[in-house]
Structure formats: C-alpha cells, structure tokens
Amino acid sequence: MVTLLFENVSKHYGNTQALEHVSFEIESGKIVGLLGPNGSGKTTIIKLINGLLQPSEGSILINGMEPSTKTKSLVSYLPDTTYLNENMRVEDALTFFKDFYEDFDLERALHLLDDLEIDKTVKFKKLSKGNKEKVQLILVMSRHAQLYVLDEPIGGVDPAARDYILRTIISNYSPTSSVLISTHLISDIEPVLDDIIFIENGKIVRQGNVDDIRYESGESIDQLFRNEFKA
C-alpha cells in the first residue's frame, strides 16, 4: 500500500521555482531518507505534506487523500525547530498531545522518557537543546500515525544518544506506517533507511532502494551523497 504519493508536483513562489515536476511514492512499512543540500526543496516537500503549502501543479495524496484537516490525524510531524512553550513542563506537553491526538500513546511516551532519564516535571526552558529535541521526538513517535515526517530528528543531540533515537524510530512505528526523514547526518541514519530520495534545485536526481543503489554504485549512500553534491 502507498502511504504517500507525489505526482508531478511543482511549487513556485513568484518567479522562484522551489520544486519542479517532483514524483515519488512511499510504501507502507518503509523508512525513506529525503536528502539534499540546503535550498534543494526538502522543506517545501515537508510543508506540502503537512498542508502548510499548496502545490502550484500536480497532486499529493496521503492514504488516497489530499493534505487537509483529515490527513493531519494520519501524519505525525517533527519540525526542525522547537515549537513548544518554554514555560510548559514536559508533563504538560504529554497532556496536550493526549488531548489533541486520539492516537497518542501516553504509556509509550512515559516509557521513552524514563529510558532517557528525562524528568517530566521539568520546564522546557530548563532542558538542554538536545533534551528538548529528544522530548519532541518522543511526542511525535508516541502517536500511532500512518506517516511520520521527521525534519532533522538527530541534528541537535549528542552522538551517544543518536543510536537510541534511531532505535526509537525503528521500534515505534508499525509495519503499516511509513517514515520520511530529512537530515544532513546521512552516515548516522543510513543503517535504518530502506529507500532514499536525492533532491537538488527542486528536482529529484536519484531515488530508489538503498541496497540496490549501494550495489550499483559500489559506494555507501553517504559517500554517494558527498560525491554528487560536492561544493
């Protein structure tokens, strides 16, 4: 089953072309890396999925539906910036998510917080940048969503915590769900990826199965990325 479908999607802002005829699909049960240099179009794709932007051309379907208020219940989105009130306690955020999302699993969230030894009574302003990002990821991954969209989920955490976070991503989505990860830390996430999408200047320049691409190129995805997008 296809969770996410982009079909000939373009997006422009005035005379600026952010995406040009982008087509791809993400199947259920897949973890997909959306990879490209800054300004390549990754953020535009993520905003289109979440209904924060509308395409200029083409169609986007999430479980057969266009992005709308209905698909917000299917998509669990982790932005690359902190969005929770600094005076909010971690436990307040849990309550907020529990009230707002019917699919939020409070027991799972509490278990993950305990694993990372994060005090749920602490206010966000007292947490380190890394711990704030961990809490936000826990909130997002504790939903039983159909599609998880993670924008730089390990960018601000220390290397020691990255393995745990990647295991959290793998173990907390079901075979009927999909995960789209946008990141610059390719070598860290490469072991968990099933497929990749390379994007540059608003166009997809490579996509496919990770194992097939590694076999055909003789390189790791990280090496391939560095070679294709040399400064």
N, CA and C of each residue as an Amber inpcrd file, in Angstrom:
protein
   693
   0.8360000  -1.1970000   0.0000000   0.0000000   0.0000000   0.0000000
   0.8770000   1.2550000   0.0000000   0.4980000   2.2550000  -0.7770000
   1.2330000   3.5110000  -0.8570000   0.6970000   4.4760000   0.2000000
   1.5750000   4.9160000   1.1140000   1.1710000   5.8640000   2.1470000
   1.1780000   7.2860000   1.6150000   2.2370000   7.6230000   0.8510000
   2.3910000   8.9860000   0.3420000   2.7100000   8.9480000  -1.1430000
   2.0060000   9.7720000  -1.9100000   2.2160000   9.8410000  -3.3580000
   2.3500000  11.2900000  -3.7940000   3.4740000  11.6100000  -4.4180000
   3.6710000  12.8960000  -5.0960000   3.6410000  12.6090000  -6.5890000
   2.7920000  13.3190000  -7.3070000   2.6550000  13.0770000  -8.7350000
   2.8080000  14.3840000  -9.4950000   3.9970000  14.5400000 -10.1280000
   4.2710000  15.7000000 -10.9790000   4.0460000  17.0280000 -10.2340000
   4.5720000  17.0940000  -9.0080000   4.3260000  18.2610000  -8.1460000
   5.3540000  19.3510000  -8.4140000   4.8500000  20.5550000  -8.6600000
   5.6980000  21.7410000  -8.7740000   5.2130000  22.7830000  -7.7760000
   6.1510000  23.5970000  -7.3090000   5.8030000  24.7010000  -6.4100000
   6.6790000  25.8800000  -6.7420000   6.0520000  27.0370000  -6.9890000
   6.8380000  28.2370000  -7.2410000   6.3040000  29.3890000  -6.4010000
   7.2310000  30.2500000  -6.0360000   6.9150000  31.4840000  -5.3130000
   7.2530000  32.6420000  -6.2390000   6.2490000  33.1810000  -6.9140000
   6.5300000  34.2070000  -7.9120000   7.3610000  33.6020000  -9.0300000
   8.5560000  34.1620000  -9.2560000   9.4310000  33.6600000 -10.3080000
  10.3990000  32.5970000  -9.8120000  10.3330000  32.2870000  -8.5240000
  11.2380000  31.2930000  -7.9480000  10.6080000  29.9100000  -7.9710000
  11.2830000  28.9700000  -8.6080000  10.8000000  27.5850000  -8.7070000
  11.4110000  26.7720000  -7.5770000  10.5990000  26.3950000  -6.5850000
  11.1000000  25.6190000  -5.4440000  11.1010000  24.1240000  -5.7390000
  10.0900000  23.6360000  -6.4510000  10.0120000  22.2330000  -6.8740000
   9.5780000  22.1890000  -8.3260000  10.1490000  21.2430000  -9.0750000
   9.8120000  21.1370000 -10.4960000   9.4920000  19.6930000 -10.8620000
   8.2140000  19.4130000 -11.0740000   7.7320000  18.1050000 -11.5470000
   8.2980000  16.9480000 -10.6990000   8.0750000  17.0250000  -9.4130000
   8.5700000  16.0130000  -8.4730000   7.5600000  14.8740000  -8.3420000
   8.0220000  13.6580000  -8.5570000   7.1690000  12.4710000  -8.4240000
   7.8960000  11.4000000  -7.6090000   7.2240000  10.8700000  -6.6030000
   7.7540000   9.7370000  -5.8420000   6.6180000   9.1450000  -5.0170000
   6.8370000   7.9330000  -4.5340000   5.8670000   7.3340000  -3.6300000
   6.5910000   6.6530000  -2.4820000   5.9280000   6.6190000  -1.3430000
   6.4650000   5.9420000  -0.1640000   5.4780000   4.8570000   0.2340000
   5.9620000   3.6260000   0.2510000   5.1050000   2.4890000   0.5770000
   5.0310000   2.2800000   2.0850000   3.9640000   1.6370000   2.5180000
   3.7980000   1.3060000   3.9290000   4.9670000   0.4570000   4.4120000
   5.4010000   0.7140000   5.6410000   6.4620000  -0.0680000   6.2510000
   7.8630000   0.3580000   5.8790000   8.0060000   1.4450000   5.1050000
   9.3270000   1.8860000   4.6460000   9.8320000   3.0900000   5.4450000
  11.1580000   3.1230000   5.6490000  11.8240000   4.3090000   6.1870000
  12.6130000   4.9200000   5.0330000  12.2850000   6.1660000   4.6930000
  12.8250000   6.8070000   3.4950000  13.5980000   8.0640000   3.8900000
  14.7990000   8.2110000   3.3310000  15.6010000   9.3970000   3.5580000
  15.3770000  10.4200000   2.4590000  15.0010000  11.6250000   2.8330000
  14.8640000  12.7440000   1.9000000  16.1260000  13.5840000   2.0530000
  17.0230000  13.5070000   1.0720000  18.3800000  14.0100000   1.2320000
  18.7420000  14.9870000   0.1300000  19.3600000  16.0830000   0.5300000
  19.7970000  17.0780000  -0.4410000  20.4510000  18.2430000   0.2640000
  21.2020000  19.0720000  -0.4680000  21.8600000  20.2390000   0.1400000
  20.8360000  21.2860000   0.5720000  21.2940000  22.2690000   1.3220000
  20.4100000  23.3690000   1.7270000  19.8170000  24.0440000   0.4920000
  18.5250000  24.3670000   0.5790000  17.8640000  25.0360000  -0.5320000
  17.4550000  24.1240000  -1.6670000  17.5160000  22.8080000  -1.4330000
  17.2210000  21.8590000  -2.5150000  15.7250000  21.6240000  -2.7240000
  14.9060000  21.9330000  -1.7080000  13.4610000  21.7090000  -1.8250000
  12.8950000  20.7800000  -0.7660000  13.7390000  20.3040000   0.1430000
  13.2770000  19.3600000   1.1780000  12.1910000  19.9800000   2.0590000
  12.4380000  21.2000000   2.5210000  11.4760000  21.8590000   3.4160000
  10.1530000  22.1090000   2.7050000  10.2160000  22.4570000   1.4240000
   8.9790000  22.6770000   0.6570000   8.1680000  21.3890000   0.5870000
   8.8310000  20.2600000   0.3330000   8.1400000  18.9620000   0.2990000
   7.4640000  18.6770000   1.6410000   8.1920000  18.9020000   2.7250000
   7.6550000  18.6350000   4.0630000   6.4470000  19.5270000   4.3530000
   6.5320000  20.7840000   3.9720000   5.4040000  21.7020000   4.2030000
   4.1930000  21.3210000   3.3540000   4.4320000  20.8430000   2.1420000
   3.3270000  20.3970000   1.2860000   2.6250000  19.1780000   1.8900000
   3.4100000  18.2420000   2.4280000   2.8270000  17.0470000   3.0550000
   1.9200000  17.4380000   4.2040000   2.3570000  18.4450000   4.9660000
   1.6160000  18.8500000   6.1590000   0.5280000  19.8900000   5.8820000
   0.3230000  20.1970000   4.5990000  -0.7330000  21.1410000   4.2480000
  -0.4080000  22.5850000   4.5880000   0.8750000  22.8730000   4.8810000
   1.2900000  24.2350000   5.2010000   1.5030000  25.0490000   3.9310000
   1.6640000  24.3570000   2.8070000   1.7290000  24.9670000   1.4860000
   0.8300000  24.1770000   0.5460000   0.4290000  24.8060000  -0.5440000
  -0.3430000  24.1260000  -1.5840000   0.5070000  24.0400000  -2.8550000
   0.4500000  22.9250000  -3.5840000   1.2420000  22.8170000  -4.8080000
   0.7450000  23.7560000  -5.8950000   1.6700000  24.2420000  -6.6990000
   1.2890000  25.0540000  -7.8630000   0.7560000  24.1660000  -8.9840000
   1.3230000  22.9470000  -9.0780000   0.8730000  21.9530000 -10.0510000
   1.0090000  20.5690000  -9.4170000   0.2900000  19.5980000 -10.0060000
   0.4210000  18.2150000  -9.5680000  -0.4680000  17.8750000  -8.3840000
  -0.3290000  16.6390000  -7.9130000  -1.1930000  16.1840000  -6.8150000
  -0.3750000  15.4660000  -5.7430000  -0.8620000  15.5610000  -4.5120000
  -0.2710000  14.8980000  -3.3550000  -1.3830000  14.1200000  -2.6660000
  -1.1230000  12.8420000  -2.4120000  -2.1170000  12.0050000  -1.7420000
  -1.4820000  11.3050000  -0.5460000  -2.1600000  11.3470000   0.5820000
  -1.7600000  10.6430000   1.7950000  -2.8600000   9.6330000   2.0980000
  -2.5220000   8.3560000   1.9620000  -3.5480000   7.3000000   2.0620000
  -4.7450000   7.6140000   1.1740000  -4.4580000   8.1100000  -0.0270000
  -5.5020000   8.3740000  -1.0130000  -6.2190000   9.6950000  -0.8520000
  -5.8160000  10.5150000   0.1470000  -6.4860000  11.8000000   0.3900000
  -5.5130000  12.9550000   0.2050000  -6.0170000  14.0650000  -0.3200000
  -5.2010000  15.2600000  -0.4080000  -4.9330000  15.8090000   0.9920000
  -3.7640000  16.4450000   1.2050000  -3.4850000  17.0320000   2.5190000
  -4.6030000  17.9770000   2.9590000  -5.1120000  17.7630000   4.1600000
  -6.2490000  18.5280000   4.6640000  -6.3310000  18.3210000   6.1740000
  -7.3870000  18.8260000   6.7770000  -7.5750000  18.6010000   8.2170000
  -7.7210000  17.1050000   8.5150000  -8.2560000  16.3410000   7.5630000
  -8.4160000  14.8930000   7.7710000  -7.0600000  14.1880000   7.8230000
  -6.1210000  14.5870000   6.9640000  -4.8330000  13.8920000   6.9330000
  -3.9390000  14.2790000   8.1090000  -4.2590000  15.3680000   8.8090000
  -3.4650000  15.7400000   9.9940000  -3.5260000  14.6540000  11.0530000
  -4.6090000  13.8740000  11.0480000  -4.7160000  12.7770000  12.0120000
  -3.8960000  11.5600000  11.5810000  -3.3970000  11.5720000  10.3320000
  -2.5950000  10.4610000   9.8220000  -1.0960000  10.7500000   9.8700000
  -0.7400000  12.0400000   9.9120000   0.6570000  12.4550000   9.8110000
   1.1580000  12.9610000  11.1590000   2.2920000  12.4380000  11.6000000
   2.9440000  12.9180000  12.8210000   4.2330000  13.6290000  12.4030000
   4.2900000  14.9170000  12.6740000   5.3280000  15.7800000  12.0970000
   6.2650000  16.3190000  13.1670000   7.5670000  16.1310000  12.9570000
   8.5940000  16.7110000  13.8190000   9.3100000  17.8070000  13.0440000
   9.0540000  19.0880000  13.3550000   9.7700000  20.1660000  12.6680000
  11.2070000  20.2630000  13.1610000  12.0160000  21.0490000  12.4620000
  13.4280000  21.1670000  12.8360000  13.6720000  22.2720000  13.8510000
  12.5910000  22.8650000  14.3820000  12.7280000  23.9130000  15.4000000
  11.8550000  23.5580000  16.6060000  12.2170000  24.1050000  17.7490000
  11.4170000  23.9020000  18.9620000  10.1310000  24.7120000  18.8360000
   8.9990000  24.0780000  19.0930000   7.7260000  24.7620000  18.9140000
   6.8830000  24.7920000  20.1840000   7.3420000  24.1500000  21.2610000
   6.5670000  24.1050000  22.4970000   6.9130000  25.2910000  23.3920000
   5.9420000  25.7310000  24.1680000   6.1140000  26.8640000  25.0690000
   7.2210000  26.5750000  26.0800000   8.1540000  27.4940000  26.2210000
   9.3070000  27.3040000  27.1020000   8.9020000  27.1570000  28.5730000
   7.7500000  27.7160000  28.9410000   7.2860000  27.6230000  30.3270000
   6.4470000  26.3770000  30.5890000   6.2270000  25.5990000  29.5410000
   5.4570000  24.3540000  29.6670000   6.3370000  23.2650000  30.2710000
   5.7830000  22.4820000  31.1800000   6.5030000  21.3320000  31.7130000
   6.3760000  20.1720000  30.7200000   7.2900000  19.2330000  30.8010000
   7.2380000  18.0680000  29.9170000   5.9010000  17.3450000  30.0870000
   5.4400000  17.2050000  31.3300000   4.1760000  16.5100000  31.5750000
   2.9880000  17.2820000  30.9970000   3.1110000  18.6310000  30.9170000
   2.0610000  19.4340000  30.2760000   1.9920000  19.1370000  28.7790000
   3.1650000  18.9470000  28.1820000   3.2130000  18.6110000  26.7540000
   2.5740000  17.2470000  26.5100000   2.8100000  16.3000000  27.4190000
   2.1780000  14.9780000  27.2970000   0.6570000  15.1100000  27.3290000
   0.1620000  15.9090000  28.2780000  -1.2820000  16.1250000  28.4000000
  -1.8420000  16.7960000  27.1510000  -1.1040000  17.7740000  26.6430000
  -1.5150000  18.4900000  25.4290000  -1.6610000  17.5210000  24.2620000
  -0.6540000  16.6770000  24.0500000  -0.7000000  15.7130000  22.9480000
  -1.8100000  14.6840000  23.1720000  -1.9930000  14.2520000  24.4030000
  -3.0440000  13.2600000  24.7180000  -4.4260000  13.8320000  24.4180000
  -4.6200000  15.1110000  24.7320000  -5.9170000  15.7600000  24.4870000
  -6.1320000  16.0340000  22.9990000  -5.0400000  16.3530000  22.2980000
  -5.1540000  16.8120000  20.9100000  -5.2000000  15.6660000  19.9130000
  -4.4680000  14.5800000  20.2010000  -4.3780000  13.4670000  19.2490000
  -4.9610000  12.1900000  19.8470000  -5.9680000  11.6640000  19.1870000
  -6.6110000  10.4400000  19.6740000  -5.6640000   9.2520000  19.6610000
  -4.6610000   9.2830000  18.7710000  -3.7550000   8.1390000  18.6250000
  -2.5040000   8.2500000  19.5060000  -2.4710000   9.2340000  20.4180000
  -1.2860000   9.4120000  21.2570000  -1.2470000   8.3510000  22.3480000
  -0.0950000   7.6850000  22.4610000   0.0990000   6.5910000  23.4160000
   0.8900000   7.1210000  24.6070000   0.1890000   7.5080000  25.6620000
   0.8180000   8.1060000  26.8380000   1.7830000   7.1390000  27.5110000
   1.4090000   5.8770000  27.5860000   2.2660000   4.8750000  28.2210000
   3.6020000   4.7460000  27.4860000   3.5460000   4.7460000  26.1670000
   4.7680000   4.6710000  25.3670000   5.6390000   5.8890000  25.6300000
   5.0540000   7.0750000  25.6530000   5.8070000   8.3110000  25.8780000
   6.4910000   8.3040000  27.2380000   5.7820000   7.8770000  28.2640000
   6.3570000   7.8280000  29.6150000   7.5170000   6.8420000  29.6760000
   7.3650000   5.7110000  28.9960000   8.4290000   4.7030000  28.9610000
   9.6860000   5.2670000  28.2980000   9.5200000   5.9860000  27.1870000
  10.6540000   6.5510000  26.4770000  11.3280000   7.6490000  27.2960000
  10.5430000   8.4550000  27.9810000  11.1090000   9.4910000  28.8490000
  11.9300000   8.8630000  29.9670000  11.4150000   7.7790000  30.5360000
  12.1560000   7.0710000  31.5910000  13.4690000   6.5160000  31.0540000
  13.4310000   5.9590000  29.8350000  14.6380000   5.4140000  29.2160000
  15.7400000   6.4690000  29.0940000  15.3380000   7.6900000  28.7630000
  16.3030000   8.7720000  28.5690000  16.5280000   9.5780000  29.8470000
  15.8910000   9.1360000  30.9410000  16.0500000   9.7700000  32.2530000
  15.7340000  11.2670000  32.1940000  14.6250000  11.5920000  31.5340000
  14.1670000  12.9780000  31.4490000  13.0290000  13.1630000  32.4450000
  13.1970000  14.1230000  33.3230000  12.2090000  14.4140000  34.3780000
  10.9980000  15.0970000  33.7630000   9.8400000  14.4740000  33.8780000
   8.6480000  15.0230000  33.2270000   8.0920000  16.2640000  33.9390000
   8.6200000  16.5820000  35.1370000   8.1410000  17.7670000  35.8570000
   8.9460000  19.0240000  35.5110000  10.0000000  18.8660000  34.7110000
  10.8820000  19.9900000  34.3640000  10.2640000  20.8360000  33.2450000
  10.4600000  22.1570000  33.3360000  10.0130000  23.0540000  32.2720000
  10.9860000  22.9890000  31.1000000  10.4530000  23.2230000  29.9060000
  11.2840000  23.1370000  28.6970000  12.4600000  24.1030000  28.7380000
  12.2820000  25.2720000  29.3400000  13.3720000  26.2470000  29.3760000
  14.5530000  25.7690000  30.2170000  14.3210000  24.7490000  31.0330000
  15.3980000  24.2010000  31.8640000  16.1300000  23.0480000  31.1800000
  15.5890000  22.5770000  30.0470000  16.1970000  21.4510000  29.3380000
  17.2830000  21.9380000  28.3860000  18.2820000  21.0950000  28.1570000
  19.2800000  21.3880000  27.1350000  18.6250000  21.3070000  25.7600000
  19.3010000  21.8700000  24.7450000  18.7650000  21.8140000  23.3770000
  18.5510000  20.3560000  22.9530000  19.5240000  19.4980000  23.2720000
  19.4110000  18.0880000  22.9100000  18.2240000  17.4110000  23.5660000
  17.9920000  17.6880000  24.8440000  16.8700000  17.0630000  25.5500000
  15.5250000  17.5920000  25.0620000  15.4910000  18.8590000  24.6790000
  14.2520000  19.3850000  24.0790000  13.9170000  18.6050000  22.8110000
  14.9430000  18.3590000  21.9890000  14.7110000  17.6300000  20.7350000
  14.3020000  16.1900000  21.0150000  14.8900000  15.5920000  22.0480000
  14.5060000  14.2240000  22.4090000  13.0380000  14.1720000  22.8190000
  12.6030000  15.1350000  23.6330000  11.2090000  15.1550000  24.0870000
  10.2670000  15.3330000  22.9060000  10.6150000  16.2370000  21.9920000
   9.7520000  16.4550000  20.8230000   9.6590000  15.1940000  19.9650000
  10.7730000  14.4980000  19.8100000  10.7520000  13.2470000  19.0420000
   9.8940000  12.2040000  19.7430000  10.0100000  12.1110000  21.0650000
   9.1920000  11.1640000  21.8280000   7.7090000  11.4630000  21.6360000
   7.3450000  12.7360000  21.6820000   5.9450000  13.1200000  21.4880000
   5.4400000  12.6690000  20.1160000   6.2590000  12.9190000  19.0900000
   5.8780000  12.5890000  17.7140000   5.8010000  11.0740000  17.5070000
   6.7900000  10.3300000  18.0340000   6.8420000   8.8850000  17.8140000
   5.8950000   8.1170000  18.7250000   5.2730000   8.7990000  19.6820000
   4.3140000   8.1330000  20.5630000   2.8930000   8.1720000  20.0090000
   2.7470000   8.7210000  18.8330000   1.4600000   8.6400000  18.1410000
   1.4370000   7.3830000  17.2710000   0.2620000   6.8100000  17.0950000
   0.0780000   5.6700000  16.1860000  -0.3590000   6.2320000  14.8350000
   0.5830000   6.8730000  14.1490000   0.2840000   7.5640000  12.8970000
   0.5350000   6.6460000  11.7030000   0.0880000   7.0880000  10.5330000
   0.3460000   6.3630000   9.2840000   1.6410000   6.8290000   8.6250000
   1.9790000   8.1050000   8.8370000   3.1800000   8.6780000   8.2380000
   3.8620000   9.5800000   9.2590000   5.1420000   9.2880000   9.5270000
   5.9520000  10.1270000  10.4040000   6.8910000  10.9420000   9.5240000
   6.8490000  12.2550000   9.6750000   7.7040000  13.1510000   8.8980000
   8.6620000  13.8200000   9.8750000   9.9420000  13.4590000   9.7850000
  10.9320000  13.8930000  10.7690000  11.9700000  14.7840000  10.1050000
  11.9920000  16.0550000  10.4880000  12.9200000  17.0230000   9.9110000
  14.1000000  17.1950000  10.8680000  15.2650000  16.6740000  10.4930000
  16.4840000  16.7150000  11.3070000  16.2450000  16.1730000  12.7260000
  15.8190000  14.9120000  12.8520000  15.4770000  14.3870000  14.1800000
  16.6620000  14.1650000  15.1030000  17.8900000  14.1030000  14.5520000
  19.0590000  13.8570000  15.4050000  20.0820000  14.9760000  15.3120000
  19.6780000  16.0910000  14.7370000  20.6240000  17.1710000  14.4820000
  21.2230000  17.7900000  15.7300000  20.4490000  17.8990000  16.8090000
  20.9350000  18.6020000  17.9930000  21.3040000  17.7080000  19.1480000
  21.3410000  16.4010000  18.9380000  21.6430000  15.5020000  20.0530000
  23.0610000  14.9670000  19.9340000  23.6050000  14.5890000  21.0710000
  24.9720000  14.0890000  21.0900000  25.0420000  12.7200000  20.4140000
  26.2200000  12.3620000  19.8670000  26.3530000  11.0850000  19.1540000
  25.9420000   9.8780000  19.9770000  26.1490000   9.9310000  21.2960000
  25.8090000   8.7960000  22.1500000  24.3060000   8.5310000  22.1600000
  23.5170000   9.5930000  21.9830000  22.0610000   9.4360000  22.0270000
  21.4690000   9.0930000  20.6620000  22.2580000   9.2460000  19.5900000
  21.7010000   9.0490000  18.2470000  21.2530000   7.6120000  18.0070000
  22.0650000   6.6630000  18.4540000  21.6990000   5.2560000  18.2680000
  20.3790000   4.9520000  18.9600000  20.2170000   5.4750000  20.1880000
  18.9730000   5.2440000  20.9210000  17.7880000   5.8470000  20.1730000
  17.9800000   7.0570000  19.6670000  16.8870000   7.7330000  18.9670000
  16.5190000   6.9850000  17.6960000  17.5200000   6.5000000  16.9710000
  17.2310000   5.7350000  15.7560000  16.5140000   4.4310000  16.0920000
  16.9170000   3.7880000  17.1820000  16.2040000   2.5730000  17.6160000
  14.7650000   2.9060000  17.9950000  14.5840000   4.0910000  18.6030000
  13.2360000   4.5420000  18.9760000  12.3660000   4.7080000  17.7330000
  12.9410000   5.2940000  16.6870000  12.1970000   5.4850000  15.4430000
  11.8040000   4.1290000  14.8520000  12.7670000   3.2020000  14.8100000
  12.5190000   1.8870000  14.2110000  11.4720000   1.1000000  14.9910000
  11.5670000   1.1400000  16.3120000  10.7150000   0.2650000  17.1330000
   9.3450000   0.8500000  17.4250000   9.1170000   2.1080000  17.0620000
   7.8460000   2.7380000  17.4200000   6.9770000   3.1110000  16.2330000
   7.2270000   2.4860000  15.0970000   6.2710000   2.6280000  14.0020000
   5.8840000   1.2330000  13.5400000   4.6510000   1.1050000  13.0910000
   4.1250000  -0.2170000  12.7560000   4.4090000  -0.5480000  11.2940000
   4.2790000  -1.8340000  10.9110000   4.5050000  -2.2290000   9.5130000
   3.5600000  -1.5590000   8.5220000   2.4580000  -0.9950000   9.0280000
   1.5210000  -0.3070000   8.1310000   1.8250000   1.1870000   8.0400000
   2.8220000   1.6510000   8.7810000   3.1970000   3.0640000   8.7700000
   4.4560000   3.2790000   7.9470000   4.7420000   4.5470000   7.6530000
   5.9480000   4.9140000   6.9150000   6.6350000   6.0620000   7.6360000
   7.9430000   6.1930000   7.3730000   8.7230000   7.2650000   7.9830000
   9.5090000   7.9830000   6.8860000   9.4070000   9.3080000   6.8660000
  10.2140000  10.1410000   5.9640000  11.1420000  10.9690000   6.8330000
  12.4500000  10.7920000   6.6350000  13.4510000  11.5070000   7.4340000
  14.2590000  12.4340000   6.5380000  14.2940000  13.7200000   6.9030000
  15.1630000  14.6750000   6.2300000  16.3090000  14.9980000   7.1750000
  17.5480000  14.8210000   6.7240000  18.6980000  15.0520000   7.5900000
  19.9600000  15.2820000   6.7710000  20.9510000  15.9050000   7.4190000
  22.2840000  16.0370000   6.8340000  23.2250000  14.9760000   7.3890000
  22.8190000  14.3070000   8.4630000  23.6770000  13.3110000   9.1140000
  23.4250000  11.9440000   8.4860000  23.8250000  11.8170000   7.2380000
  23.4710000  10.6500000   6.4320000  24.1250000   9.3750000   6.9480000
  25.3770000   9.4520000   7.3400000  26.0620000   8.2380000   7.8030000
  25.3900000   7.6620000   9.0470000  24.7840000   8.5480000   9.8720000
  24.1170000   8.0720000  11.0930000  22.8100000   7.3490000  10.7860000
  22.0550000   7.8490000   9.8150000  20.7420000   7.2500000   9.5590000
  20.7660000   6.1840000   8.4650000  21.8560000   6.1300000   7.7050000
  21.9130000   5.1830000   6.5890000  21.5440000   3.7490000   6.9760000
  22.0000000   3.2430000   8.1480000  21.6770000   1.8530000   8.5010000
  20.1800000   1.5620000   8.6510000  19.3490000   2.5960000   8.8810000
  17.9210000   2.3360000   9.1070000  17.0800000   2.5860000   7.8560000
  17.6840000   3.1250000   6.7920000  16.9100000   3.5160000   5.6100000
  16.6170000   2.3300000   4.6910000  15.4020000   2.3010000   4.1670000
  15.0350000   1.3410000   3.1150000  15.2330000   1.9580000   1.7290000
  14.8070000   3.2070000   1.5810000  14.8750000   3.9110000   0.2980000
  15.4370000   5.3020000   0.5260000  15.9290000   5.9150000  -0.5640000
  16.3770000   7.3110000  -0.4890000  15.8280000   8.1080000  -1.6580000
  15.7030000   9.4120000  -1.4200000  15.3580000  10.3750000  -2.4580000
  16.3990000  11.4830000  -2.3850000  17.1970000  11.6380000  -3.4460000
  18.1520000  12.7430000  -3.5450000  17.4700000  13.8680000  -4.3120000
  17.5100000  15.0700000  -3.7520000  16.8840000  16.2110000  -4.4190000
  17.8710000  17.3700000  -4.4820000  17.8590000  18.0640000  -5.6200000
  18.7380000  19.2100000  -5.8200000  18.0390000  20.2170000  -6.7160000
  18.0550000  21.4830000  -6.2950000  17.4370000  22.5620000  -7.0810000
  15.9820000  22.2390000  -7.4510000  15.2700000  21.6280000  -6.5050000
  13.8550000  21.3620000  -6.7110000  13.5300000  20.1780000  -7.5920000
  14.5570000  19.4030000  -7.9750000  14.3430000  18.2360000  -8.8370000
  14.9090000  16.9850000  -8.1710000  14.2300000  15.8620000  -8.3420000
  14.7660000  14.5990000  -7.8550000  15.8500000  14.1310000  -8.8190000
  17.0460000  13.9010000  -8.2880000  18.1640000  13.4920000  -9.1380000
  18.5020000  12.0140000  -8.9590000  18.0000000  11.3970000  -7.8990000
  18.2000000   9.9610000  -7.7030000  17.1950000   9.4770000  -6.6580000
  16.6390000   8.3030000  -6.8800000  15.7710000   7.6970000  -5.8780000
  15.7550000   6.1890000  -6.0720000  15.4740000   5.4770000  -4.9920000
  15.3950000   4.0330000  -5.1050000  15.7390000   3.3260000  -3.8160000
  15.8520000   2.0010000  -3.9110000  16.1730000   1.1500000  -2.7790000
  17.6420000   1.3100000  -2.3830000  17.8860000   1.4420000  -1.0890000
  19.2380000   1.7010000  -0.5830000  20.2010000   0.5760000  -0.9630000
  19.8010000  -0.6690000  -0.7610000  20.6870000  -1.7970000  -1.0770000
  21.0130000  -1.8510000  -2.5690000  19.9990000  -1.6080000  -3.4090000
  20.2250000  -1.6210000  -4.8600000  21.1940000  -0.5170000  -5.2740000
  21.0120000   0.6710000  -4.7110000  21.8640000   1.8100000  -5.0790000
  23.2910000   1.5820000  -4.6130000  23.4520000   1.0130000  -3.4180000
  24.8050000   0.7170000  -2.9240000  25.4880000  -0.3200000  -3.8170000
  24.7250000  -1.3280000  -4.2320000  25.2830000  -2.3890000  -5.0800000
  25.6920000  -1.8310000  -6.4450000  24.8110000  -1.0230000  -7.0330000
  25.0700000  -0.4910000  -8.3730000  26.2150000   0.5280000  -8.3880000
  26.3150000   1.3330000  -7.3350000  27.3190000   2.4050000  -7.3040000
  28.6380000   1.9650000  -6.6790000  28.5730000   0.9040000  -5.8510000
  29.7730000   0.4760000  -5.1430000  30.1660000   1.4200000  -4.0190000
  29.2450000   2.2810000  -3.6210000  29.5140000   3.2620000  -2.5730000
  28.3960000   3.2390000  -1.5330000  28.7150000   3.7260000  -0.3460000
  27.6790000   3.9240000   0.6560000  26.8160000   5.1140000   0.2310000
  25.6420000   5.2370000   0.8120000  24.7760000   6.3780000   0.4940000
  25.4640000   7.6790000   0.9050000  26.1610000   7.6610000   2.0290000
  26.8820000   8.8440000   2.4960000  27.9570000   9.2550000   1.4840000
  28.7510000   8.2870000   1.0060000  29.7960000   8.5960000   0.0090000
  29.1860000   9.1080000  -1.2890000  28.1050000   8.4630000  -1.7030000
  27.4280000   8.8580000  -2.9370000  26.9050000  10.2830000  -2.8300000
  26.3250000  10.6010000  -1.6900000  25.8070000  11.9510000  -1.4570000
  26.9340000  12.9830000  -1.5370000  28.0490000  12.6900000  -0.8700000
  29.1770000  13.6260000  -0.8730000  29.7180000  13.8380000  -2.2800000
  29.7510000  12.7880000  -3.0810000  30.2600000  12.8960000  -4.4430000
  29.3010000  13.6700000  -5.3580000  28.0070000  13.4060000  -5.1820000
  27.0270000  14.0490000  -6.0720000  26.8230000  15.5180000  -5.7450000
  27.0040000  15.8650000  -4.4650000  26.7130000  17.2480000  -4.0610000
  27.9700000  17.9690000  -3.5490000  29.0830000  17.7440000  -4.2460000
  30.3030000  18.4370000  -3.8820000  30.1290000  19.9410000  -3.9870000
  30.7080000  20.6330000  -2.9990000  30.6200000  22.1080000  -3.0280000
  31.5200000  22.6450000  -4.1390000
